[in-house]
Amino acid sequence: MDFREGGHWHYVMIDPDGQEYWGRADYLTIHPIDGYTALDSFSDASGAPDPDMPRATSEITFRDLPGRTLVQTIISYDSPADLEKVIAMGIREGMTSAMEGLDELLSTLDRRGR
């Protein structure tokens, strides 16, 4: 992961059957403490974006609230058809699983970050 404007994160998601799904996030803007934006795409194992799959712009923001932090993620697609394609592929379930995993991880840490 190269977390800087112009940097990127290349990653793989592996389902329970061992199927690999590669992705890439290219960081567009980073505002320390407040959030960042990225261009997200499906990719191959080398990191090349898949031209046949929809790309999305993600805006992630962080807000301090009493005793907690609110993380807001807004994902935008170029067309309703692109959105429908990723919904059919399971983005809703995938995002829910990712956020539940983050909640679980954060619940194991104390306020000092351990």
C-alpha positions in Angstrom: 0.0 0.0 0.0 1.3 3.4 -1.0 -1.0 5.7 1.0 -0.3 9.1 -0.6 -2.0 11.2 -3.3 -1.1 9.5 -6.5 -0.3 6.2 -4.7 -2.4 3.0 -4.8 -3.4 -0.1 -2.9 -3.4 -3.4 -4.8 -5.2 -6.2 -2.9 -6.9 -9.6 -3.2 -10.1 -10.8 -1.7 -10.4 -14.6 -1.4 -13.8 -16.3 -0.9 -14.2 -19.4 1.2 -13.8 -21.6 -1.9 -10.4 -20.1 -2.7 -11.6 -17.9 -5.6 -9.5 -14.7 -5.9 -10.9 -11.3 -6.7 -8.2 -8.6 -7.3 -8.8 -4.9 -6.8 -7.0 -1.7 -6.9 -7.6 1.7 -5.2 -5.8 4.7 -6.7 -5.6 7.6 -4.1 -6.8 10.9 -5.5 -6.9 13.1 -2.4 -5.8 12.6 1.2 -6.8 15.0 3.9 -5.1 13.7 7.1 -7.6 13.1 10.0 -10.6 14.1 7.8 -10.6 11.5 5.0 -9.6 10.6 1.4 -10.9 9.9 -2.1 -9.9 7.0 -4.3 -10.7 5.6 -7.7 -11.6 1.9 -7.1 -11.4 -0.8 -9.8 -11.3 -4.5 -10.2 -7.9 -5.6 -11.5 -5.8 -8.6 -12.4 -3.1 -10.1 -10.2 -0.6 -7.6 -11.7 -2.7 -4.6 -10.7 -3.9 -3.7 -14.2 -7.5 -2.4 -14.0 -10.1 -4.7 -15.6 -11.6 -2.5 -18.5 -14.8 -4.7 -18.6 -15.7 -3.9 -15.0 -17.2 -0.7 -13.5 -14.9 1.7 -11.7 -16.1 3.7 -8.7 -15.1 6.9 -6.9 -15.0 6.4 -3.2 -15.1 9.3 -0.7 -14.3 8.2 2.9 -14.6 10.7 5.7 -14.0 10.5 9.5 -15.9 12.6 12.1 -15.2 12.7 15.8 -18.3 12.1 17.9 -18.5 11.8 21.7 -16.7 8.5 22.5 -16.5 7.3 18.9 -15.6 8.0 15.3 -18.1 8.0 12.5 -16.7 6.6 9.2 -18.8 7.6 6.2 -18.2 5.9 2.8 -19.8 7.3 -0.4 -19.3 5.2 -3.5 -20.3 6.7 -6.9 -20.5 4.9 -10.2 -20.7 6.4 -13.7 -24.1 4.9 -14.5 -27.0 3.1 -12.9 -26.1 0.1 -15.0 -22.6 0.0 -13.4 -24.2 0.2 -9.9 -26.6 -2.6 -10.8 -23.8 -4.8 -12.0 -21.8 -4.5 -8.7 -25.0 -5.0 -6.7 -25.7 -8.2 -8.6 -22.1 -9.3 -7.9 -22.6 -8.8 -4.1 -21.2 -5.4 -3.2 -23.9 -4.9 -0.5 -22.9 -8.2 1.2 -19.2 -7.5 0.8 -19.4 -4.0 2.3 -21.5 -5.3 5.2 -19.0 -8.0 5.9 -16.1 -5.6 5.7 -17.7 -3.1 8.1 -18.6 -5.9 10.5 -15.0 -7.1 10.5 -13.8 -3.6 11.2 -16.2 -3.2 14.1 -15.0 -6.5 15.5 -11.3 -5.5 15.2 -11.9 -2.1 16.7 -13.8 -3.6 19.6 -10.6 -5.6 20.6 -8.5 -2.5 20.8 -8.3 -0.2 23.8 -8.4 3.6 23.5 -4.5 3.7 23.3 -4.6 1.8 20.0 -3.5 -1.6 21.3 
